């Protein structure tokens, strides 16, 4: 599984347009948006982990992912 690891950074401090997508009207983090992105990222990781070169695709239908840890740095 190490071969399909992906790390993503959201530069919310330095990109105001991106930050706007992740903050609610109280300037708090929209965790729903983060969880939505994590779901998409999980599918991408699973897809890359199960990629079949001969088929040029993953032979699996990917429906969900598991998140072990969520860390938020200030």
N, C-alpha and C positions, 0 to 999 in steps of 0.2 A: 504493500500500500504506500510505502514511502515514495515510490516512483510517480505516483499520481497526486502527490500533495501540492496544494495551491495555497498561497498566502495572499490576502488582499488587504490593502490599506486604503482607508477613506480619508483623504486630506481635508477634513472638514474645517480645520483651523485656517488653512491657506486658500481655500477655494469657496468663496461666498455663494456662488451659484449652486454648487454641490451641497453645501451646508443647508441651504434653504429647503432642499428636498428631504432632509433628515431631521428637521426641527418642526415642532408643532407651534401653535399660536402662543404658547407660554414659554417659548424658547427652550423646551425640553426635548430630549431625543425621542424620535418616533420609533419605538422598538419594533412595531409592526413592519416598518420599512426595512429595518435591519434584518428581521427574520425572513422577510420576503427575499431579500438579496442572498441570505444564507441558504435558503432553499434552492435558489437558482445555482449558486456556487456548488452546493452538494451534488446537484444533478451533473454539472460540468465535471466535477471530480470523478464521480461514478462512471460517467460516460468515457472519460479519458482512461480510467483504470480498466475498463472492459472492452476497449477498442480492439477490433479484430482487423488486422492488416489485409487479410484475404477478402473479407466481406466489405472492407472500407466503411465499416460502421460498427456499432455495438450490437451484439445479437440479443441484448436484453431490453426489456421495457423498464424504464426507471420511473418509479412512482413516489419515492420518499427518500429522506436522508436522516441521519442521526447527528446531532451536534453534541460533542462532549463537554465543551466549555465555551463560554462567551466572556471576554474580558473587555472592559472599557477603561481606557486611559484618559486622564484629563490633562 
